[in-house]
Amino acid sequence: MHIVAIGGSDAGISAALRARELDQSADVTVVVADEYPNYSICGIPYYFSGDVQPWQSLAHRTHADLEATGMQLRLNTLATRIDVADRRLVVQDDHGESTIAYDELIVGTGALPAYAGIEGLGELGPEDGVHVIHSMGDTFALDTHLADRDPRAAVIIGAGYVGLEMAEGFRTRGMQVIQLQRGPEVLSTLDPELASAVREELVAHGVDVHTDTTVRAVTKTDTGLVVHAEHRGEPVSHAADLVLAVVGVRPNTALLEQAGARLGAGRAVVVDDRMQTGLPHVLAAGDGVVTHHRLLGTTYLPLGTTAHKQRRIAGENALGGQARFAGSVGTQVVKVFDLVAARAGLREHEAAAAGYAPATTQSVADDHKRYYPGAQPISMRITGDRDTGLLLGAQMVGRLGTETAKRIDTFATALFAGLTIEQISDLDLSYTPPLGSPWDAVQAAAQAWSRAHQPIGASA
């Protein structure tokens, strides 16, 4: 059997590794558009902050490591067309066009940077000082700009996860940073009541944050770059030596769409829970496909963790397996300087749109017993269903060191298992004064919700 996987990031490489792990007699070829297979795109901001050095450290596995597993790598090779009927993949490399025959094809082409309709982002590039961060090629282009031109002022368009991480990276280098966010608060995946703490952390570290600001265009002048925007309807402009656009991604579906695959949520490719596309002998995984969310159903939610899970399904099923993707609850976390923000499940407006009867309670609990030195508060917002008591979502913000990331995992586990908020109080969680409390912070938050929405004697 010959399995061909397209993509050198989480989905493509990981599916190939899973196939080789299960059947070492299978021939596996991985087609990679550039020469950097299996690099951690999520780790790029920490290269620019200096926490990860050298850039080669971003590789999960080296080229030699991958080939030692028995797979064949076709680097600097672009997949251009899928011949579904004849089971052939048409590719383009330095030697011209050729075809690769396959028995099973796994497509992990991922996503592409979005430009949100901002004029100039599609025309201006790294040579002009306008950058995106989506590949190792983008990384090297930005690194060259920083080294050769020594820019002192940067505008970051977008204040999501990568935008916040890059703001920290630029400030670590001593650069002036202006961060522009379209919404009313940074990190729009959190409720504003918690996201405001993230903005305060940015400001405390010298980032000039502008919310309620919609960027319309980026232009190049004789003296540098200008970002043209509107702040609450009023025109504003910001000059910069460097512009970084991190306004989201869009699924890279051209290859599968041309082959006849169906598009769904977010214009991502529709797959079932076995990662089948509906095209014979063609599977797909990662940021280019829809995601099954355990509370929402089918949606588009590109996450590296999801891509890794989906790849295992695709790699196994390409060999004839029957593995199924169990679904996501959208667990996410980000470090912003000395603050950690995390979420899992749904926020109140998302839950209401999905047909639940949500209610949200905000509370604060210490990360460990206050009498032991160094206790720090964690702010939490818990969303549950008023009618059933079902946990629907959790959001948390705490200082670095409060184990906020691991505590959101407790909520993620409860969401995955379909626990009620009352059941979270029953969990047998660990306790010692330097690390926690007899009622852990997550249980204190659950109890605050229950007191507010299901008082003693009420029936769930």
C-alpha positions as CSV (number, residue, x, y, z in Angstrom):
1,M,0.0,0.0,0.0
2,H,1.2,3.5,-0.9
3,I,-0.1,6.3,1.3
4,V,0.6,9.9,0.2
5,A,0.2,12.7,2.8
6,I,0.2,16.4,1.8
7,G,1.5,19.0,4.3
8,G,4.6,19.4,6.4
9,S,2.9,20.7,9.6
10,D,0.8,19.0,12.2
11,A,-1.7,17.1,10.1
12,G,0.3,15.8,7.1
13,I,3.5,14.7,8.9
14,S,1.6,13.4,11.9
15,A,-0.7,11.3,9.8
16,A,2.3,9.8,8.0
17,L,4.0,9.0,11.3
18,R,0.8,7.3,12.6
19,A,0.6,5.2,9.4
20,R,4.2,4.1,9.7
21,E,3.8,3.4,13.4
22,L,0.9,1.0,12.7
23,D,2.2,-0.7,9.6
24,Q,5.9,-0.5,8.8
25,S,5.4,-2.3,5.5
26,A,3.3,0.6,4.2
27,D,5.0,3.0,1.7
28,V,4.4,6.5,2.9
29,T,5.3,9.7,0.9
30,V,4.9,13.2,2.3
31,V,4.6,16.1,-0.1
32,V,5.8,19.4,1.5
33,A,5.5,22.7,-0.2
34,D,8.7,24.1,1.4
35,E,11.9,22.6,2.8
36,Y,10.9,22.7,6.5
37,P,8.9,19.7,7.5
38,N,7.5,19.2,11.0
39,Y,8.4,22.6,12.4
40,S,6.3,24.1,15.2
41,I,4.5,27.1,13.9
42,C,3.1,27.7,17.4
43,G,6.6,28.2,18.7
44,I,7.6,31.0,16.3
45,P,6.7,33.9,18.6
46,Y,9.1,32.4,21.2
47,Y,11.9,32.4,18.7
48,F,11.4,36.2,18.2
49,S,11.3,36.7,22.0
50,G,14.6,34.9,22.3
51,D,13.2,32.1,24.5
52,V,13.8,29.5,21.8
53,Q,17.2,29.5,20.0
54,P,18.3,28.6,17.4
55,W,15.5,28.4,14.9
56,Q,16.3,24.8,14.3
57,S,15.0,24.1,17.8
58,L,11.5,24.6,16.5
59,A,11.7,21.3,14.6
60,H,9.8,18.5,16.2
61,R,11.9,16.1,14.3
62,T,14.8,16.6,11.8
63,H,14.7,15.6,8.2
64,A,16.9,12.6,9.1
65,D,14.6,11.7,12.0
66,L,11.6,11.6,9.6
67,E,13.3,9.6,6.9
68,A,14.5,7.1,9.6
69,T,10.9,6.2,10.2
70,G,10.7,4.9,6.7
71,M,8.7,7.7,5.0
72,Q,9.9,9.4,1.9
73,L,9.9,13.2,1.9
74,R,9.2,15.3,-1.2
75,L,10.3,18.8,-0.2
76,N,9.8,22.0,-2.1
77,T,7.0,20.2,-3.9
78,L,3.6,21.8,-4.5
79,A,0.5,19.6,-4.8
80,T,-1.5,21.2,-7.7
81,R,-4.3,18.7,-8.5
82,I,-5.9,15.5,-7.3
83,D,-6.9,13.0,-10.0
84,V,-9.5,11.2,-8.0
85,A,-10.5,8.7,-10.6
86,D,-7.0,7.4,-11.3
87,R,-5.7,8.0,-7.8
88,R,-2.9,10.2,-8.8
89,L,-1.6,13.4,-7.2
90,V,-0.2,16.0,-9.6
91,V,2.8,17.9,-8.2
92,Q,5.1,20.7,-9.2
93,D,8.8,21.0,-8.2
94,D,12.0,22.4,-9.6
95,H,12.0,19.7,-12.2
96,G,8.6,20.5,-13.5
97,E,5.2,18.7,-13.2
98,S,4.9,15.0,-12.4
99,T,2.4,12.7,-10.8
100,I,2.5,10.4,-7.7
101,A,0.2,7.4,-7.6
102,Y,-1.5,6.6,-4.3
103,D,-3.7,4.0,-2.8
104,E,-4.9,6.4,0.0
105,L,-4.4,10.2,0.1
106,I,-4.3,12.3,3.2
107,V,-4.6,16.1,2.7
108,G,-3.3,18.3,5.5
109,T,-2.8,21.6,3.6
110,G,-3.9,23.6,6.7
111,A,-4.9,27.3,6.5
112,L,-3.7,30.5,5.0
113,P,-3.4,34.0,6.6
114,A,-6.6,36.1,6.3
115,Y,-6.4,39.8,5.4
116,A,-9.9,40.8,6.6
117,G,-10.4,43.0,3.6
118,I,-7.6,45.3,4.6
119,E,-6.4,47.1,1.5
120,G,-2.6,46.7,0.8
121,L,-2.1,43.5,2.8
122,G,-2.3,41.4,-0.4
123,E,0.1,43.7,-2.3
124,L,2.7,44.8,0.2
125,G,5.1,42.1,1.4
126,P,8.2,41.5,3.6
127,E,10.4,43.6,1.2
128,D,8.0,46.5,2.1
129,G,8.1,45.8,5.8
130,V,4.6,44.1,5.9
131,H,4.6,40.6,7.4
132,V,2.5,37.6,8.4
133,I,3.6,34.7,10.6
134,H,2.4,31.4,9.2
135,S,5.4,29.5,8.0
136,M,9.1,29.1,8.4
137,G,9.5,31.2,5.3
138,D,7.6,34.0,7.0
139,T,9.8,33.6,10.0
140,F,13.0,34.0,8.1
141,A,11.6,37.0,6.2
142,L,10.7,38.8,9.5
143,D,14.0,37.7,11.1
144,T,15.9,39.2,8.2
145,H,14.0,42.5,8.4
146,L,14.7,42.7,12.2
147,A,18.4,42.0,11.7
148,D,19.1,44.1,8.6
149,R,16.8,47.2,9.2
150,D,16.6,47.3,13.0
151,P,13.0,48.6,13.0
152,R,12.1,50.5,16.2
153,A,8.4,50.9,15.8
154,A,5.9,48.1,14.9
155,V,2.2,48.1,14.4
156,I,0.5,44.7,15.1
157,I,-2.9,44.4,13.4
158,G,-4.9,42.0,15.6
159,A,-4.8,41.1,19.3
160,G,-5.5,37.4,19.2
161,Y,-3.2,34.6,20.5
162,V,-0.4,35.1,18.0
163,G,-0.7,38.9,18.0
164,L,-0.3,39.0,21.8
165,E,2.6,36.6,21.7
166,M,4.4,38.7,19.1
167,A,3.7,41.9,21.0
168,E,5.7,40.3,23.9
169,G,8.4,39.2,21.5
170,F,8.8,42.7,20.0
171,R,8.8,44.4,23.4
172,T,11.5,42.0,24.5
173,R,13.6,43.4,21.7
174,G,13.0,46.9,22.9
175,M,10.7,47.9,20.1
176,Q,7.8,50.3,20.3
177,V,4.6,48.4,19.7
178,I,1.2,49.7,18.7
179,Q,-1.5,46.9,18.8
180,L,-4.8,47.5,17.0
181,Q,-7.9,45.4,17.8
182,R,-11.2,45.7,15.9
183,G,-13.3,44.5,18.9
184,P,-14.0,46.3,22.2
185,E,-11.3,44.3,24.0
186,V,-8.1,42.3,23.2
187,L,-8.3,38.5,23.0
188,S,-11.9,38.3,21.8
189,T,-12.1,34.6,22.7
190,L,-12.6,35.7,26.3
191,D,-15.4,37.8,27.8
192,P,-14.3,41.5,28.1
193,E,-14.5,41.2,32.0
194,L,-11.5,38.9,31.9
195,A,-9.8,40.2,28.7
196,S,-9.5,43.6,30.2
197,A,-6.8,42.1,32.5
198,V,-4.9,41.0,29.5
199,R,-5.0,44.5,28.0
200,E,-3.8,45.9,31.4
201,E,-0.8,43.4,31.3
202,L,0.1,44.6,27.8
203,V,-0.1,48.3,28.8
204,A,2.0,47.6,31.9
205,H,4.7,46.2,29.6
206,G,4.7,49.2,27.3
207,V,2.4,48.1,24.5
208,D,0.2,50.9,23.1
209,V,-3.2,49.1,22.8
210,H,-6.0,50.6,20.6
211,T,-9.3,48.7,20.8
212,D,-12.5,49.5,18.8
213,T,-10.2,50.2,15.9
214,T,-10.9,48.8,12.4
215,V,-7.9,48.8,10.0
216,R,-8.9,49.8,6.5
217,A,-5.5,50.0,4.6
218,V,-1.8,49.8,4.9
219,T,0.3,52.1,2.6
220,K,4.0,52.6,2.0
221,T,5.5,56.0,1.9
222,D,9.0,57.4,1.4
223,T,9.6,57.4,5.2
224,G,8.0,54.1,6.1
225,L,4.5,52.5,6.5
226,V,1.2,54.0,7.5
227,V,-1.7,52.0,8.9
228,H,-5.0,53.7,8.1
229,A,-7.9,52.9,10.5
230,E,-11.1,54.0,12.1
231,H,-11.5,54.3,15.8
232,R,-15.2,54.4,16.7
233,G,-16.0,55.9,13.3
234,E,-13.2,58.5,13.4
235,P,-10.2,58.2,11.0
236,V,-6.9,57.6,12.6
237,S,-3.4,56.6,11.3
238,H,-0.3,55.0,12.8
239,A,3.2,55.2,11.3
240,A,5.5,52.2,11.6
241,D,8.8,50.8,10.4
242,L,7.2,47.3,10.4
243,V,3.6,46.0,10.2
244,L,2.6,42.5,11.3
245,A,-0.9,41.3,10.3
246,V,-2.3,38.6,12.5
247,V,-6.1,38.9,11.8
248,G,-6.9,35.2,11.6
249,V,-6.8,32.4,9.1
250,R,-8.9,30.9,6.3
251,P,-8.9,27.2,5.4
252,N,-6.7,26.3,2.5
253,T,-9.2,24.3,0.5
254,A,-8.4,24.9,-3.2
255,L,-6.9,21.5,-3.8
256,L,-9.8,19.5,-2.3
257,E,-12.4,21.9,-3.6
258,Q,-11.1,21.5,-7.2
259,A,-11.3,17.7,-6.7
260,G,-15.0,17.9,-5.8
261,A,-15.0,18.0,-2.0
262,R,-17.8,19.8,-0.3
263,L,-17.3,22.9,1.8
264,G,-19.1,23.6,5.1
265,A,-18.6,25.7,8.2
266,G,-16.1,28.5,7.7
267,R,-15.7,27.3,4.1
268,A,-13.7,24.4,5.4
269,V,-13.8,21.0,3.8
270,V,-16.5,18.7,5.2
271,V,-15.2,15.5,6.7
272,D,-16.9,12.9,8.9
273,D,-15.6,11.7,12.2
274,R,-13.3,9.2,10.4
275,M,-11.8,12.1,8.5
276,Q,-13.3,10.9,5.2
277,T,-13.9,13.7,2.7
278,G,-16.6,11.9,0.6
279,L,-14.1,11.6,-2.2
280,P,-13.0,7.9,-2.7
281,H,-9.7,7.1,-1.0
282,V,-9.2,10.8,0.1
283,L,-9.0,11.8,3.8
284,A,-8.2,15.2,5.2
285,A,-7.3,16.6,8.6
286,G,-6.2,19.8,10.3
287,D,-6.9,23.5,9.8
288,G,-8.4,23.0,6.4
289,V,-11.4,20.9,7.5
290,V,-14.4,21.3,9.8
291,T,-14.3,20.3,13.4
292,H,-16.8,18.3,15.5
293,H,-17.4,20.3,18.7
294,R,-19.0,18.3,21.5
295,L,-21.3,21.1,22.4
296,L,-21.8,22.9,19.1
297,G,-21.7,20.1,16.6
298,T,-20.0,20.8,13.3
299,T,-18.0,24.1,13.2
300,Y,-14.7,25.5,12.1
301,L,-12.1,25.8,14.9
302,P,-8.5,25.5,13.7
303,L,-6.3,24.5,16.6
304,G,-3.0,22.6,16.7
305,T,-4.2,20.2,19.3
306,T,-7.2,19.3,17.1
307,A,-5.0,18.8,14.1
308,H,-2.8,16.4,16.0
309,K,-5.8,14.3,17.0
310,Q,-7.4,14.3,13.6
311,R,-4.1,13.2,12.0
312,R,-4.0,10.1,14.1
313,I,-7.5,9.3,12.9
314,A,-6.6,9.9,9.2
315,G,-3.3,8.0,9.4
316,E,-5.0,5.0,11.0
317,N,-8.0,4.9,8.7
318,A,-5.8,5.2,5.6
319,L,-4.7,1.7,6.6
320,G,-8.3,0.5,6.8
321,G,-8.9,1.4,10.4
322,Q,-12.2,2.5,11.9
323,A,-10.9,5.2,14.3
324,R,-13.2,8.1,15.0
325,F,-12.5,11.7,16.1
326,A,-14.2,12.2,19.5
327,G,-14.5,15.9,19.1
328,S,-13.2,19.2,20.6
329,V,-14.3,21.5,23.3
330,G,-12.2,24.4,22.1
331,T,-9.6,24.4,24.9
332,Q,-7.1,27.3,24.4
333,V,-4.5,29.0,26.5
334,V,-2.0,31.9,25.9
335,K,0.8,33.5,28.0
336,V,1.0,37.2,27.8
337,F,4.1,38.5,29.6
338,D,3.4,37.3,33.2
339,L,-0.3,36.5,32.7
340,V,-2.0,33.4,31.5
341,A,-5.5,33.4,29.9
342,A,-7.4,30.3,29.0
343,R,-10.8,29.1,28.0
344,A,-12.7,25.9,27.2
345,G,-16.2,25.3,26.0
346,L,-18.7,28.0,25.2
347,R,-19.2,31.6,26.4
348,E,-22.7,32.7,27.2
349,H,-23.6,34.2,23.9
350,E,-22.3,31.1,22.1
351,A,-24.3,28.8,24.3
352,A,-27.4,30.8,23.8
353,A,-27.0,30.7,20.1
354,A,-26.7,26.9,20.3
355,G,-30.0,26.6,22.1
356,Y,-28.9,26.3,25.7
357,A,-30.3,28.3,28.7
358,P,-26.9,29.7,29.8
359,A,-26.0,31.7,32.9
360,T,-22.5,33.0,33.8
361,T,-20.9,33.7,37.2
362,Q,-17.6,35.4,37.8
363,S,-15.5,34.6,40.9
364,V,-12.0,34.8,42.2
365,A,-10.1,32.1,44.1
366,D,-6.5,31.8,45.3
367,D,-4.2,29.3,43.5
368,H,-3.2,27.8,46.9
369,K,-3.7,28.3,50.6
370,R,-3.3,32.0,51.4
371,Y,-1.2,31.3,54.5
372,Y,1.5,29.7,52.4
373,P,3.6,32.5,50.8
374,G,3.1,33.5,47.2
375,A,-0.7,32.9,46.9
376,Q,-2.1,34.6,43.8
377,P,-5.8,35.1,42.7
378,I,-7.3,33.4,39.6
379,S,-10.3,35.2,38.0
380,M,-12.8,32.8,36.5
381,R,-16.1,32.9,34.6
382,I,-18.2,29.8,34.6
383,T,-21.1,29.3,32.2
384,G,-23.7,26.6,32.8
385,D,-27.1,25.6,31.7
386,R,-29.8,27.0,34.2
387,D,-32.2,24.1,33.4
388,T,-29.8,21.1,33.7
389,G,-26.8,22.4,35.6
390,L,-24.6,21.2,32.7
391,L,-21.2,22.8,32.5
392,L,-21.0,24.7,29.2
393,G,-17.8,26.7,29.5
394,A,-15.0,28.2,31.6
395,Q,-12.6,31.1,31.3
396,M,-9.7,31.9,33.5
397,V,-7.0,34.5,33.9
398,G,-4.2,34.2,36.4
399,R,-0.6,35.2,36.9
400,L,2.2,33.0,35.5
401,G,2.8,30.2,38.0
402,T,-0.8,29.8,39.2
403,E,-1.2,26.7,37.0
404,T,-4.1,28.3,35.1
405,A,-3.3,26.2,32.0
406,K,-3.7,23.0,33.9
407,R,-6.8,24.2,35.8
408,I,-8.5,24.9,32.5
409,D,-7.8,21.3,31.6
410,T,-9.9,20.2,34.6
411,F,-12.8,22.1,33.1
412,A,-12.0,20.7,29.6
413,T,-12.1,17.2,31.0
414,A,-15.5,17.9,32.7
415,L,-16.8,19.4,29.4
416,F,-15.6,16.4,27.5
417,A,-17.3,14.0,30.0
418,G,-20.5,16.0,30.1
419,L,-20.4,16.7,33.8
420,T,-22.7,19.1,35.6
421,I,-21.2,22.0,37.6
422,E,-22.3,20.3,40.8
423,Q,-20.3,17.2,39.8
424,I,-17.1,19.3,39.5
425,S,-17.3,19.9,43.3
426,D,-17.3,16.1,43.8
427,L,-14.1,15.6,41.9
428,D,-11.2,14.2,44.0
429,L,-8.5,16.8,43.2
430,S,-5.1,17.0,44.8
431,Y,-4.3,19.3,47.7
432,T,-1.3,20.5,49.6
433,P,-1.0,24.1,50.9
434,P,1.8,25.2,48.6
435,L,-0.1,24.1,45.5
436,G,-3.8,24.2,46.2
437,S,-6.7,24.2,48.6
438,P,-9.0,21.5,49.9
439,W,-11.5,23.0,47.5
440,D,-9.5,23.7,44.4
441,A,-9.9,27.0,42.6
442,V,-12.0,25.3,39.9
443,Q,-14.3,23.8,42.5
444,A,-14.6,27.2,44.3
445,A,-15.7,28.7,40.9
446,A,-18.2,25.8,40.4
447,Q,-19.7,26.4,43.8
448,A,-20.0,30.1,43.2
449,W,-22.1,29.3,40.1
450,S,-24.2,26.9,42.0
451,R,-24.9,29.4,44.7
452,A,-26.0,32.0,42.2
453,H,-28.1,29.8,39.9
454,Q,-29.0,26.6,41.8
455,P,-29.5,27.5,45.5
456,I,-29.8,24.8,48.1
457,G,-33.1,22.9,47.7
458,A,-33.5,23.8,44.0
459,S,-33.8,20.9,41.6
460,A,-31.6,20.7,38.5
